[in-house]
Amino acid sequence: MKKYKDIVLGVGFMVLLFVGIFMLASFSENSFSPVVSLSNTAPLKEWFTGNVDAPVALVEYSDYECPACAAYNPIVKQLLQDFPNQIKLSYRNFPLSQHKNAISSASAAEAAGNQGKFWEMHDLLLENQTTWSESSDAVSIFEGYASTLGLDMNKFKSDVQSKEVSDKIERDYQTGVESQIQSTPSFFINGKKMNPPKNYDEFKTNIANALATKS
């Protein structure tokens, strides 16, 4: 009986030891998903802002109709202001199937980008998400944004429906699938997937830590 108890206690100790080691490892890596890295497949072209030679490459996979993406947008913009020369932000489309206007909004941003107004349209879409997300005629709303930005409307309407734009969105999406994206927004810092930061300060700390490893 005593031998049986000793075996049970020994097994229990090993289980607790394993769990403790696992939790410690998880805690030390809690800002990142260490098994997930950015795919090596490149988009057809990539929209970016910030310093092209920045030590921190921040890649965002996003869906314009995703409420969380809209919530993170001011945080990301603040980071770019606080680290003006240290971050290169790249945007990649990852439209989710449950969002009926996800692809049309991505198309509007890509078409605006063809006229040098990608980030302007990007911000209009996210900042006014509640206006168009459930609309049955979101395309007309996007055309209104394009007009506000002073775009060539004939070119914009043509580009929105072009194979070039649809191929770009699909290529972005497939690189996200290869990168094991399952939700939006998803962020990568220097090729390593970051767990969703709870707030601006946590996001800023991750950027600062990435900069520290480069110094």
N, C-alpha and C positions, 0 to 999 in steps of 0.2 A: 504493500500500500504506500509506504513511504517512497519507494522507488518510482511508483506511478505519479505521485505528487511532484517529485523532483523533475520528472520528465515534463509534466504539464507546466510547472513554473519555468523550466528552461525554455520551452517553446514560447510561453507568454512573454518572457523577457526578450527573446529574439524578435518577436513581432513588434513589441514596443520600441526596440532599438531601431528596427527597420523603418517604422512609422516616424520616429524622431528624426532619423537621417533624411527621410523624404521631405518632411516638413521644413527642416533646416535648409535643404537645397531649394525648395520652393520659395521660401522666404528670401533667400539671397538673390533669387532670380525673379522676384515678383513683379518687376517692371516690364519684363520681356517674356516672350514665348520662345525659349531657346531652340526648340525643334523646328521652328518655322522661319524660313528665310525667303528673301525676295527672289522671284524667278529670274533667270538669266535671259528670258525672252524679252526682247525690247518692243515697245509699242511702235506703230507706224511712224508716229511723231509724238512728242511729249510737250505739254504745256508746263512751263515752270516760271517761277518768280523767285526773286532773291538773287544771291550771288552765285553765278554759275560755278565758281571755283571754291565754294564754301566747304568747310571741313565737315559739316553735317548735311547729309542728303536725306531729306524728309519726303517720303512718298506717301500720298494719301489716295486710297481707293474710296470712292464716294458715290452716292446716289442723290441727285438733287431733290428727290421727293422724300428722302429719309429725314424724319424729324431730328434724329441725333446728329446727322450731318449738318443741319442748319444750326443746331446748338453749339457744335464745335467750331463753326466758321469764325466767330469773333475771337475765340481763343487762339486759333491758328494765326489770324491776322495780328493779334497782339504779340505773339511770339516773333513774327517777322519784324515787327517794330522794335522789339526789345533786343533782337539779335540780327541787326540789319545786314551784317556782312558774314555771319556765321552759318546761315541756313539757305539751302536751295530747296524750295518746295516744288515737287512735281505732282500733278493731278492726273489720276487715271479713273476712267468711268467704270462703275460696277453697278449697272442698273438692276434692281431687284424685281423679280417677276410679279410680285404682289402689288407693285406700284404702277398704276395704269399710265401715268404720264412720265415715267422715268426715262424711257428711251427718247421721247419727243423733247424733253427738257435737255437731255444730253446732246441731242442733235442741234438744238438752238445754240447751246454754248459752243459746240464745235464750229457751227456755221459762222457765229460771231467771231470766233478765233481766226477764221480765214480772212477776216477783215481787220485783224489786229485788236479785237475787243473781247478776247476770251475771258479775261479776269473780270472785266466789267459786267459781262453777262452772267458769269459764274456767281458774282455777288448779288446781282438782281434776283436771280433764281432762288438762291438760298434765303435772302432777306425777305422775299415776298412769297415764300413757299405756301403759306396758308391761303393765299389768293388764288393760286392755280392748281394746287395738288388734287383737288376733287372736282375741278372744272371739266365739263364735257366738251369745252372748246378751248383747251389750254393753248393750242397752236396760235389762236388769235391773240391771246395775251402775250405770248412770246414775240409775236410780230410787233406788238405795241412796244415791248422792251427794245427790240431791234431798232424801231423808229426813233425812240428816245435816245439811243446811242448814236444816231446819225448814220446808220448803215445803209448801204445800197440795198434796197428792199428786194429788187428783182434777183440779185445775186444771193441774198440771204435765203429767200424762198426756194431757190434752186438748190443751194447747198444743203439745206435741211433735208431734202429728199434724195441727195446724191449718194451713189455707191461709196464714194470716198469717205463720206462722213459715217455711213453705217458700218463700213469696214473698220474705221478707226475705233468706233465704240466697241465693236465685237472683238477687235484685237486687244484693247484694254481689258475687256471682261475676261478673255481667255488667259491673259497674264495673271489676272487675279485668281482664277481657278487654279492655275499652276502654283500660285503662291499660297494656296490653301485658305483663301479668303472665304469666310462664311457669313460675315455681317459687315455693315457699314456704319460709321466710317472705320476703316482699318488703316493703321499707320505703320510704316517701316522707318527705322532710323539706321542709316548706314547699312541697309540690307537685312536688318533684324526686326522681326515683328514685335511691336510694342503692345502690351496689354492696354486696354482702354484706360487712359488716365481719368481719375475721378474729378479733377478740377485743373484750373490753369497752373497752380503752383506745382502740382505733380508733373504736369507736362513739361513745365519749365525746368524742373529738376532733371528729368530725363535728357533734355537737350544739354543742360550744363554737364551732366555726367558724360555724355557723348563727346562734348568738347574737351573734357579733361583727359579722356583716353587718347585724344589726338595731339595733346600738348607734350 
